[in-house]
Amino acid sequence: MKVYIIKASTKHSLFKEYKGFMAAPPQSIYSAAAVTPKDVDLKITDETSEGSANLREKADLVAIFMSTPDAYRGYELGDHFRKQGIPVVFGGLHASFVSEEVLEHADAVMKGEEDLLWPSVLRDLRAGQLQKIYKNAEPPSMVNMERYPHEAINMQAYDGMGSVMVSRGCRFKCTYCTVHKFFPTFRRRPVGEVIDEIRASGLEYLELHADNLIADRDYAMELFQALKPLNVKWMAEATLNLAQYDDILEAAAEAGLFYLLVGIETPSQAALKACGKNFIKVDKAKENVRKLHEYQIAVDSAMLFGFDEHTPDIFKETLDFVDEIELDSCAAAIVTPFPGTALFEQMEREGRLLTRDWSKYDCSNAVFEPKNMTARELEEGADWYHRKYNGWIRAAKRKSARIRNIGPENAMYF
C-alpha cells in the first residue's frame, strides 16, 4: 500500500509566513507517520516548509491536514486526488470542527487525535470498508507513544530544527483557543520516553512540543533535569509565568532552553480576564521578560487586536508596551474566532460573524464585528502596528537590544 500525507498550505499569506518562521515538524502529519505500519510505502509533504504537493503522486490513499486559513487549499487537493480515483481522508483541527463540510471533499474524516484513528483508517481501507467518520472513544494515551520518524523528515526544510512530543492539551480554557477543544484532557508523556527519543533522534536543536510546558511544574522539573546531560538546545511554548519560578527557570536554562514562545496577547488586563487568561499579569510582564533575558532566553510573543475590551487606543498602547518590555519578536494578529472555539460560538450566537470565507481566517482580516470599533478600524489599526513595529528604527533598536539581552549566538535566530 502506498500512502501520501500532505500538510496543506496556501501559497502566499501572512499566516504561512508566520508558520514558516516558527517551523518545526508539525504534530499532525508526523504523528500520523509515527503510527503508520512499516509495510506501508509512505511519502510526506509539508507545504508550509517544503513547497507544493506533487499532484501527480500515485497512491492508494491521500491524507490531508490543514489549519482553517488553509482549508480551501486542502479542499482543492482533496478534489484533485479524488478525481484521479484515489480515496482521500482529512484530519486535524479544521476537519475535526467542520466535518460535514470537509466530507464534501473527502471520503473520510478523522475527528480528533489521529494516533488510534489513522491505523483504523488504513485497516479499513485494506478491507474495503472505509468509514465516513473516525472518532476516538477516549483520548489516546501518551505512554509508549510511537516516535516521530526523524530519519524520514526533511530537516533542511525546518533549518535543522526537530520536534519531540512532550504533552498535549492545556488546563486553561481561553475563549479563542482550539487547544482544549481538540485535546479534551491534559496528558504528559513519560519523561524517560521523551529522553529516549531525543537520544535516538540525534537532534541537537529541537522543539519540545507542548501547549504549555510548565502546566505541571513537578513534571517540568523532572524533564529539565533529565535533559541537562544531553547537551541539546531547545525551544518551547509556555506561559510567561515560567519566569516567576526561579528553580524551574534556572533548570530550564541549564537544560538548554534558548527560545520561548509565550502568550502575553495584550496589555489590556480587562481583555485577558474576559478571555480566560487573567493568570497573565500585565504589570509583571517587563520583569518576567527581564528574568528570562538574564539566562539569555529569547522571548517571542504575538499581540492580539480585537477583543471586546479594546478601543482604537489599543494599537498605540500595545506598541508602547512591546517597546517597554523588550520582547525579542512580536507579531501582530487580529483575534480570530476559529471554528470549534467558544469565541466562534459567541460570535455566531450574537450575529457578529462577517464571513465564513475560511481564507480570511488568517489573523490578518477582521472576520467578525468588533464591539468598540469597526472591522475596518481593526484591520487598519493592526496594519499600523505592524508597519510601526517593523520600521527600520525600531528594528535596529531591537537588534541591538537582542544582542545585549540574549547574546550574539541566540540573536542570530532572528
N, C-alpha and C positions, 0 to 999 in steps of 0.2 A: 504494500500500500504506500502511495506517495501522497504526502500532505504538505500544503503550502500555508504558512501562518503569516498574516500581514498585520502590522500596526499602521492603520490608515492615517494619513495626514494631508491636509490641503497644501497646495504647493507654496502659497505665499500668504502669510498672515503674521501679525504681531504675536499671536498665541503660539504659532510654530516657532518663531524666533526665540521666544522665552523658553519654550520646552527644549529647543535645541541647545540653548546656553546652559541650561540646568541638566543636560542629558547624562543619564546613566542608563544601562539596560533596563527597559521598562518591565514592571512586575507582570503585566498582563500576558505578554507573549512568551516571556521566559518561564513563567510559572506553568503555562501550558506545555512548553517544550520540555520542562523538567519531568513531567508525568507522562510523556509520550513513550509508548513501548519501543524497545530497542530495535524491533524488526520493522519499524515504520521509517521510510525514507522521508526525512524532514528537511524543509527549506524554510527560512525565516527572512522577512524583510521588514525593517522598521523604517517607514517612510519619513519619519521626523529626522532621523540621523543618517540614513543610508541612501536616500533617493527613492524614486518611484518604484512601485512593484512591477514585476515582469508580467505584462498582460498576456504573454504567450506561454506562460508556465503551464505544463501539463501535470495534472494532479488528480487524485481520486477524491480529494476533499480540500476546500479552501476555508480557512478560519480567519475571520476579520475582527479586529478590536479597534475601537476608536473612542475618543472623547467627543462630547456633544458638538463643539465647533467643527469637528472633522466628520460629522455624520454623513453629509452628502457625498463626500469622497468615499466613505465606506459603502454607501448605497450604490454609488457608481461602480465600484469594484465588484460588489455582490451581483449586480445586474449583469455585468460583463461576463463573469465566470459562469453564472447560471445559463446564460445564452450559449455557452460552449458545452453545456450538458454536465457541468461539474457541480456537485452539491456544495452549498455554502452554509456555514454556521457562523453566527455572530456571538461575541461575548464582550464583557467589560461593563463599564459604568452606564454608558448611554443605552446599550442594548438591554441592560437589566431593568432600566426605568421606563423605557418606551417600547416594550417588547412587541406589542401588536403592530406598531408602525414598522419596526425593524423587520418583522416577518414578511412584509410586502417585498422585501429584497433578499430573503433568505429562505433556506429550507428548515433551519432550526435556530434556536436562540438558547444560550446559556445564561440563566439569571443568577448572578452572584459569583462567588469564588469558584474558579474552574478546576481546582485540584482533584475533586472527585467527579465533576461533571464531564471533563474532557475525555478521560478514559471510557466513560459510559457512551459518549458520542461515537468514539472510534469502534467500540464493540458493536453498537447498534448498526453502524454503517457496514461493518463486515457482514452482519447478519441480514442486511437489507431491511432493517426495522428502525430507521431513523425517526425519532420523535420530533414534534414541533417545539416543545418547551422542556428544558432541563433545569431543575431547581433543587437545591440542597434541602434535605430534611432537617439538617442541623449544620452549623459551621464546621468546616474541616479542622481536624487537629493540626497543630503545628509541631507535634512530636514526630520524629522520624520523617520529616519532610524530604522529598527528593531535592537534590541540589540543582542549582542552575547549571545548564550545560556550558560552562565557561569556555570550554575548548571550541565550541561551535559559534561563539559570539564574536562578531567583527569588532574587536576592541578599538580599532582605529577610528571607527565611527563615533566612539564616545571619548576620544582623546585619552585612551588608556584607563578610563575610569570604570571600574567594575561595580557590581552591586550584589549584596548578600542580604537575604531576608532575615529580619530580626523579630518584628512583631507586626500585628495587624489590628486595626481598629483604634478607637480613641474613646476615652472616658468622658470627654466633653461633647456637648451637643449643640455646636454652633449652628445657627439657623441657615446659613448659606452653604454649609459644608456637606459634601456627599459621603465622607468617610464613614461616619457612624450609621449611615443608611445602607451602605454597601456591605460593610463589615459589621454585623449585628452585635458582636461581642469583642472585647479586648482580649487578645491572646498573645502570649510570648513563646518564642522558640527557645528550647533549652540552650543555655549558654554554650555547653560543650559542643553541640551540633553546629552552632554558628562558627565557633573557633575552628572546628574540624574542616568546615567548608572553606574558610579563608585560607587555611594552610594548604589544602588540596588544590585550591584555585591558582596559587602562586601570585595572587594580586598584591600589588604594593600600594595602589591608590584605589579606594573604593567608597561607595555609599553604603552605610548601614541603613537598610530600608526599614523605616518605622515611621508611623504618622506622628508619634511623639515619643522620642527615645527615652525620656525620663518619666513616662507615665507611672512606672513602678521604680521608685528610686533604689530600692534594695537590689532589684534585678539589674538596673543600670550600673550600680557599683560593682556587682559581680562581673558583669560583662567587661567593664573598663579594666578591671584588674587582670582578667584573663587575656585581654587584648595587648596589654603592655609588652609582654615578651616577644610579640610578633613583629614589632618594628614596622607597622604599616601606618599610612596616613589616610584618614577617613573624614568624610563629611556626613552630616545627618540633619534631620529635621526635629526640632524640639521647641518647647516654649522658652521664651526669654527668661523665665524663672530659673532656668538652669544656673544662671549666674548667682543666684541667691543661696546656693548650697555650696559652700566653699570646698567641702571634701569631695563632692561629686565633680565640680568644675576642675579641680586640680587633677583628679583621677582621669577625667576625660582628656585633658590636655596631655598628661603623661602617656596616655594610651594612643595618642596620635590624632586627636581631633584638630582639624585645621580650618574647617569651614562649616558654619552653622546657619541653616535656614530657619528663621523664626517668623511667627505670625503676629507682628505688632498691629498691623492693619490700619490704625487710625489714631490721631492724637485726641480724639473725642472719647472720653471715658463714658459718656452717656450712650454713645453708639455701641461701644464694647459691651456695656451692661445689657443693652436691649437685644443684642445678637447672641448672648450666652457666653461672652468672652471676658467677663468682668475680672477674671483672675489675672489678666494683664493689667498692670498698674502703670499708667502713662507717666506719672511723676517719678517712677523708678527706672524708666527706660534708659536714660542717659547713663546712670550709674551702672546698670547691668551691662550695657554695651561696653563701657569703660573697663569693667572687670574681665569681660571676655577678651578684650584687646590686651590686657595685661599678660595673657597667655598666648598672644599672637594668633588668636582665633578670629577669622573673618566672619562678619555678621551680615547676612543678606536678608532682606525682607521685601514686602510689597505694600504699598499704601492703597487702600480701597476707598473709592469715592461712590457716594450714592445712598448711604444709609439714611433712614428716615430722619435721623437726628442732624444730618448735615444741611447746612445752608451754603450759599455761594461763597461765604468767607472761608470754607474749609480748605480750599485749594492753596491759598497763601499760608494759612495756618499750618498746613501739612508740610509745605516746602520749608518753612522756618523751623519746624520741629525736626525734620530729617537733617537739615543743616546742623542743628544744635547737637543732636545725639551722635553724629558722625557714623551713620551706617556706611558699610563699605560698598553696598549696592542696594538700590531700591527702585523697583519698577512701579509704574502707575497702573492701576487696574480699576475698572468700573465694576461695582458689585453686580454679580450676575446670578439670577435665580435658576440654577441648573435643575433640570427635571429630577425628581426624586427628593429634593430638599424641602425643608419646611418653608423656606423663603419662596420657592416656586408655588407651593400650595397657598401661601398667604397672598401672593400677587395675583394668582388665579382667582382666589375667593373674592378679593377686593376689586376685581376687574381692572387691574393695573398693568397686566401684560400687554405690551405693544405689538409683539410679533412672536410667532413660533418658527421663524426662519432660523434654524439652528446655526447657520453660518455666522449669524450676528451674535451668537452666544460665546463670543471670543474675548470678553473682558475689555474690549475697546469700544463697544457700542452700548448705548442705553436701551435695553430691551423691555423696560418697564417704566411707568410714570413715577418719577421721584416725588417725594412729599413736599419739599421746601424749595424746589427749583424745577425748571422744565428739563425735559430729556435733552434738549439742545444745549442748555446751560451746563448740564452734567458732562456731556461729551466735550464741549469746548473747554470747560474747566480742567478736565483730566488731560486734554491735549496741551493746555497751557502749562500745567505742572510738568508734563513730560518734556516739553521744549526747554523750560527754565532749568529743570534738573540736569538735563543733558547739554546745556550750554557750555561753551569751552571754558569759561572762567570757573564754573562750579566743577567741571570735570577735572581741571588742573588742580584745584584745591583738594578734591577727593583723592587724586593720585598721590599728592604729597602727604595727605593725612594717612592714607593706607600704608605707605612706606614707613611712616612714623609709628603707626599703631600696631601693624601686624608684621612688619619686616619686609624686605625686598623679595624674599623667597615666596611668601604667601601672596604678596601683592601681584605677583606675575599671573595669578589665575584670573585677573580682571582685564 
